Amino acid sequence: MRRHILALFLLLLASPSFAGGGALMMIGGTAAAGGGETCDSCSSGTDSLFAYTTTTYSDVVATASWIAFPFTLGGTKCITGSMFNINDGNNDRGITCEIYTNNVDKPGSIVDAGYTVTINNIQNDQSNLEILYSSTITLGAGSYWSVCKPVGGVIDWGREAATGNTLLKNSSDSGSTWGLGGSKIIGGIIGCDPS
């Protein structure tokens, strides 16, 4: 009997999920791979734009529709925010951005309550705006959407062209339905690799 208990105990210790070998675990509120990587050193001072539609500006499209940008992660990534080229046309408009799951090539549901940020009054000049979360968030491998929603009415979205969009989706009914928007809007995701 003792020999069987000892053998089971040794087998349990050798198990990767018990020893942390490859299992996903939480360390200090941030997800870490089995190697102990964290997002602690990722911030708005160390991040970069890593997934984007385009960065070339031509003109703007004015809309109050929700805009959704898809991105896929091959592994764990530290996300600090989204970037869009926008302005509010001197109208005191805001924007809310959230990270959504993927649901058959369209936004599904918000990943978690902490994966949202609102800016109450965006800038009046047309430029790239980094829409940063209050703290760095950790996403595992998978497909996601950055969904940004104008607050208070129409805002101007910078674009490269009026046509040619093969990525972004838009919704004029608060996310009930999603269509492929024609404009190639400037936008992307900002973050870092875990360290």
Contacts in CASP RR format, 6 or more apart in sequence:
PFRMAT RR
TARGET T0000
AUTHOR 0000-0000-0000
METHOD contacts of the structure
MODEL  1
MRRHILALFLLLLASPSFAGGGALMMIGGTAAAGGGETCDSCSSGTDSLF
AYTTTTYSDVVATASWIAFPFTLGGTKCITGSMFNINDGNNDRGITCEIY
TNNVDKPGSIVDAGYTVTINNIQNDQSNLEILYSSTITLGAGSYWSVCKP
VGGVIDWGREAATGNTLLKNSSDSGSTWGLGGSKIIGGIIGCDPS
12 18 0 8 1.000
13 19 0 8 1.000
16 22 0 8 1.000
16 23 0 8 1.000
17 23 0 8 1.000
20 34 0 8 1.000
21 34 0 8 1.000
21 35 0 8 1.000
22 33 0 8 1.000
22 34 0 8 1.000
22 35 0 8 1.000
23 34 0 8 1.000
24 31 0 8 1.000
24 32 0 8 1.000
24 33 0 8 1.000
24 34 0 8 1.000
24 140 0 8 1.000
25 31 0 8 1.000
25 32 0 8 1.000
25 34 0 8 1.000
26 32 0 8 1.000
27 36 0 8 1.000
27 38 0 8 1.000
28 38 0 8 1.000
30 38 0 8 1.000
30 39 0 8 1.000
30 40 0 8 1.000
30 78 0 8 1.000
30 136 0 8 1.000
30 138 0 8 1.000
31 39 0 8 1.000
31 76 0 8 1.000
31 138 0 8 1.000
31 140 0 8 1.000
32 38 0 8 1.000
32 76 0 8 1.000
32 194 0 8 1.000
33 76 0 8 1.000
33 194 0 8 1.000
37 76 0 8 1.000
37 194 0 8 1.000
37 195 0 8 1.000
38 194 0 8 1.000
38 195 0 8 1.000
39 78 0 8 1.000
39 136 0 8 1.000
39 137 0 8 1.000
39 138 0 8 1.000
39 192 0 8 1.000
39 194 0 8 1.000
40 195 0 8 1.000
41 192 0 8 1.000
41 195 0 8 1.000
42 78 0 8 1.000
42 80 0 8 1.000
42 136 0 8 1.000
42 191 0 8 1.000
42 192 0 8 1.000
42 194 0 8 1.000
42 195 0 8 1.000
43 80 0 8 1.000
43 136 0 8 1.000
44 80 0 8 1.000
44 130 0 8 1.000
44 132 0 8 1.000
44 190 0 8 1.000
46 192 0 8 1.000
47 78 0 8 1.000
47 80 0 8 1.000
47 81 0 8 1.000
47 190 0 8 1.000
47 191 0 8 1.000
47 192 0 8 1.000
48 190 0 8 1.000
48 191 0 8 1.000
48 192 0 8 1.000
49 55 0 8 1.000
49 83 0 8 1.000
49 188 0 8 1.000
49 189 0 8 1.000
49 190 0 8 1.000
50 77 0 8 1.000
50 189 0 8 1.000
50 190 0 8 1.000
50 191 0 8 1.000
51 69 0 8 1.000
51 71 0 8 1.000
51 72 0 8 1.000
51 188 0 8 1.000
51 189 0 8 1.000
52 83 0 8 1.000
52 186 0 8 1.000
52 187 0 8 1.000
52 188 0 8 1.000
52 189 0 8 1.000
53 69 0 8 1.000
53 165 0 8 1.000
53 167 0 8 1.000
53 168 0 8 1.000
53 184 0 8 1.000
53 185 0 8 1.000
53 186 0 8 1.000
53 187 0 8 1.000
53 188 0 8 1.000
54 159 0 8 1.000
54 160 0 8 1.000
54 184 0 8 1.000
54 185 0 8 1.000
54 186 0 8 1.000
54 187 0 8 1.000
55 186 0 8 1.000
56 160 0 8 1.000
56 186 0 8 1.000
57 85 0 8 1.000
57 126 0 8 1.000
57 158 0 8 1.000
57 159 0 8 1.000
57 160 0 8 1.000
57 186 0 8 1.000
58 158 0 8 1.000
58 159 0 8 1.000
58 160 0 8 1.000
58 161 0 8 1.000
59 158 0 8 1.000
59 159 0 8 1.000
59 162 0 8 1.000
60 87 0 8 1.000
60 126 0 8 1.000
60 156 0 8 1.000
60 157 0 8 1.000
60 158 0 8 1.000
60 159 0 8 1.000
61 156 0 8 1.000
61 157 0 8 1.000
61 158 0 8 1.000
61 159 0 8 1.000
61 162 0 8 1.000
61 183 0 8 1.000
61 185 0 8 1.000
62 154 0 8 1.000
62 155 0 8 1.000
62 156 0 8 1.000
62 157 0 8 1.000
63 150 0 8 1.000
63 154 0 8 1.000
63 155 0 8 1.000
63 157 0 8 1.000
63 170 0 8 1.000
64 150 0 8 1.000
64 152 0 8 1.000
64 153 0 8 1.000
64 154 0 8 1.000
64 155 0 8 1.000
64 172 0 8 1.000
65 150 0 8 1.000
65 170 0 8 1.000
65 171 0 8 1.000
65 172 0 8 1.000
66 147 0 8 1.000
66 148 0 8 1.000
66 149 0 8 1.000
66 150 0 8 1.000
66 170 0 8 1.000
66 171 0 8 1.000
66 172 0 8 1.000
66 174 0 8 1.000
66 175 0 8 1.000
67 84 0 8 1.000
67 147 0 8 1.000
67 148 0 8 1.000
67 157 0 8 1.000
67 168 0 8 1.000
67 169 0 8 1.000
67 170 0 8 1.000
67 185 0 8 1.000
68 100 0 8 1.000
68 106 0 8 1.000
68 107 0 8 1.000
68 145 0 8 1.000
68 146 0 8 1.000
68 147 0 8 1.000
68 148 0 8 1.000
68 168 0 8 1.000
68 169 0 8 1.000
68 170 0 8 1.000
68 171 0 8 1.000
68 178 0 8 1.000
69 82 0 8 1.000
69 145 0 8 1.000
69 146 0 8 1.000
69 148 0 8 1.000
69 167 0 8 1.000
69 168 0 8 1.000
69 187 0 8 1.000
69 188 0 8 1.000
69 189 0 8 1.000
70 102 0 8 1.000
70 105 0 8 1.000
70 143 0 8 1.000
70 144 0 8 1.000
70 145 0 8 1.000
70 167 0 8 1.000
70 168 0 8 1.000
70 169 0 8 1.000
71 143 0 8 1.000
71 144 0 8 1.000
71 145 0 8 1.000
71 146 0 8 1.000
71 188 0 8 1.000
71 189 0 8 1.000
72 142 0 8 1.000
72 143 0 8 1.000
72 144 0 8 1.000
73 139 0 8 1.000
73 140 0 8 1.000
73 141 0 8 1.000
73 142 0 8 1.000
73 143 0 8 1.000
73 144 0 8 1.000
74 141 0 8 1.000
74 142 0 8 1.000
75 140 0 8 1.000
75 141 0 8 1.000
75 142 0 8 1.000
76 138 0 8 1.000
76 139 0 8 1.000
76 140 0 8 1.000
76 141 0 8 1.000
76 194 0 8 1.000
77 138 0 8 1.000
77 139 0 8 1.000
77 140 0 8 1.000
77 191 0 8 1.000
77 192 0 8 1.000
77 193 0 8 1.000
77 194 0 8 1.000
78 136 0 8 1.000
78 137 0 8 1.000
78 138 0 8 1.000
78 191 0 8 1.000
78 192 0 8 1.000
78 193 0 8 1.000
78 194 0 8 1.000
79 99 0 8 1.000
79 133 0 8 1.000
79 136 0 8 1.000
79 137 0 8 1.000
79 138 0 8 1.000
79 139 0 8 1.000
79 189 0 8 1.000
79 190 0 8 1.000
79 191 0 8 1.000
80 132 0 8 1.000
80 133 0 8 1.000
80 136 0 8 1.000
80 190 0 8 1.000
80 191 0 8 1.000
80 192 0 8 1.000
81 97 0 8 1.000
81 117 0 8 1.000
81 130 0 8 1.000
81 131 0 8 1.000
81 132 0 8 1.000
81 133 0 8 1.000
81 146 0 8 1.000
81 189 0 8 1.000
81 190 0 8 1.000
81 191 0 8 1.000
82 97 0 8 1.000
82 130 0 8 1.000
82 131 0 8 1.000
82 146 0 8 1.000
82 148 0 8 1.000
82 187 0 8 1.000
82 188 0 8 1.000
82 189 0 8 1.000
82 190 0 8 1.000
83 128 0 8 1.000
83 129 0 8 1.000
83 130 0 8 1.000
83 131 0 8 1.000
83 187 0 8 1.000
83 188 0 8 1.000
83 189 0 8 1.000
83 190 0 8 1.000
84 95 0 8 1.000
84 128 0 8 1.000
84 129 0 8 1.000
84 131 0 8 1.000
84 148 0 8 1.000
84 157 0 8 1.000
84 158 0 8 1.000
84 185 0 8 1.000
84 186 0 8 1.000
84 187 0 8 1.000
84 188 0 8 1.000
85 126 0 8 1.000
85 127 0 8 1.000
85 128 0 8 1.000
85 129 0 8 1.000
85 157 0 8 1.000
85 158 0 8 1.000
85 159 0 8 1.000
85 185 0 8 1.000
85 186 0 8 1.000
85 187 0 8 1.000
86 95 0 8 1.000
86 122 0 8 1.000
86 123 0 8 1.000
86 126 0 8 1.000
86 129 0 8 1.000
86 155 0 8 1.000
86 156 0 8 1.000
86 157 0 8 1.000
86 158 0 8 1.000
87 122 0 8 1.000
87 123 0 8 1.000
87 124 0 8 1.000
87 125 0 8 1.000
87 126 0 8 1.000
87 127 0 8 1.000
87 155 0 8 1.000
87 156 0 8 1.000
88 94 0 8 1.000
88 121 0 8 1.000
88 122 0 8 1.000
88 123 0 8 1.000
88 124 0 8 1.000
88 155 0 8 1.000
88 156 0 8 1.000
89 124 0 8 1.000
89 155 0 8 1.000
89 156 0 8 1.000
90 124 0 8 1.000
91 153 0 8 1.000
91 154 0 8 1.000
92 121 0 8 1.000
93 121 0 8 1.000
93 122 0 8 1.000
93 150 0 8 1.000
93 151 0 8 1.000
93 152 0 8 1.000
93 153 0 8 1.000
93 154 0 8 1.000
93 155 0 8 1.000
94 118 0 8 1.000
94 119 0 8 1.000
94 120 0 8 1.000
94 121 0 8 1.000
94 122 0 8 1.000
94 150 0 8 1.000
94 151 0 8 1.000
94 152 0 8 1.000
94 155 0 8 1.000
95 118 0 8 1.000
95 119 0 8 1.000
95 122 0 8 1.000
95 129 0 8 1.000
95 131 0 8 1.000
95 148 0 8 1.000
95 149 0 8 1.000
95 150 0 8 1.000
95 151 0 8 1.000
95 155 0 8 1.000
96 116 0 8 1.000
96 117 0 8 1.000
96 118 0 8 1.000
96 119 0 8 1.000
96 148 0 8 1.000
96 149 0 8 1.000
96 151 0 8 1.000
97 116 0 8 1.000
97 117 0 8 1.000
97 118 0 8 1.000
97 131 0 8 1.000
97 146 0 8 1.000
97 147 0 8 1.000
97 148 0 8 1.000
97 149 0 8 1.000
98 110 0 8 1.000
98 111 0 8 1.000
98 115 0 8 1.000
98 116 0 8 1.000
98 117 0 8 1.000
98 146 0 8 1.000
98 147 0 8 1.000
98 148 0 8 1.000
98 149 0 8 1.000
99 110 0 8 1.000
99 111 0 8 1.000
99 115 0 8 1.000
99 116 0 8 1.000
99 137 0 8 1.000
99 139 0 8 1.000
99 144 0 8 1.000
99 145 0 8 1.000
99 146 0 8 1.000
99 147 0 8 1.000
100 107 0 8 1.000
100 108 0 8 1.000
100 109 0 8 1.000
100 110 0 8 1.000
100 111 0 8 1.000
100 144 0 8 1.000
100 145 0 8 1.000
100 146 0 8 1.000
100 147 0 8 1.000
101 107 0 8 1.000
101 108 0 8 1.000
101 109 0 8 1.000
101 110 0 8 1.000
101 111 0 8 1.000
101 144 0 8 1.000
101 145 0 8 1.000
102 108 0 8 1.000
102 142 0 8 1.000
102 143 0 8 1.000
102 144 0 8 1.000
102 145 0 8 1.000
103 109 0 8 1.000
106 145 0 8 1.000
106 169 0 8 1.000
106 178 0 8 1.000
106 179 0 8 1.000
107 145 0 8 1.000
107 147 0 8 1.000
107 169 0 8 1.000
107 175 0 8 1.000
107 178 0 8 1.000
108 145 0 8 1.000
110 116 0 8 1.000
111 139 0 8 1.000
111 144 0 8 1.000
114 133 0 8 1.000
114 137 0 8 1.000
115 133 0 8 1.000
115 137 0 8 1.000
116 133 0 8 1.000
117 131 0 8 1.000
117 132 0 8 1.000
117 133 0 8 1.000
117 134 0 8 1.000
118 151 0 8 1.000
119 129 0 8 1.000
119 131 0 8 1.000
120 151 0 8 1.000
122 129 0 8 1.000
122 155 0 8 1.000
123 129 0 8 1.000
126 156 0 8 1.000
126 158 0 8 1.000
128 186 0 8 1.000
130 190 0 8 1.000
131 148 0 8 1.000
132 190 0 8 1.000
136 191 0 8 1.000
136 192 0 8 1.000
138 194 0 8 1.000
145 169 0 8 1.000
146 188 0 8 1.000
146 189 0 8 1.000
149 174 0 8 1.000
157 183 0 8 1.000
157 185 0 8 1.000
157 186 0 8 1.000
158 185 0 8 1.000
158 186 0 8 1.000
159 183 0 8 1.000
159 184 0 8 1.000
159 185 0 8 1.000
159 186 0 8 1.000
160 184 0 8 1.000
160 186 0 8 1.000
161 183 0 8 1.000
161 184 0 8 1.000
162 182 0 8 1.000
162 183 0 8 1.000
162 184 0 8 1.000
163 182 0 8 1.000
163 183 0 8 1.000
163 184 0 8 1.000
164 182 0 8 1.000
164 184 0 8 1.000
165 180 0 8 1.000
165 181 0 8 1.000
165 182 0 8 1.000
165 183 0 8 1.000
165 184 0 8 1.000
165 185 0 8 1.000
166 180 0 8 1.000
168 180 0 8 1.000
168 181 0 8 1.000
168 182 0 8 1.000
168 183 0 8 1.000
168 184 0 8 1.000
168 185 0 8 1.000
169 178 0 8 1.000
169 179 0 8 1.000
169 180 0 8 1.000
169 181 0 8 1.000
170 178 0 8 1.000
170 179 0 8 1.000
170 180 0 8 1.000
170 181 0 8 1.000
171 177 0 8 1.000
171 178 0 8 1.000
171 179 0 8 1.000
END
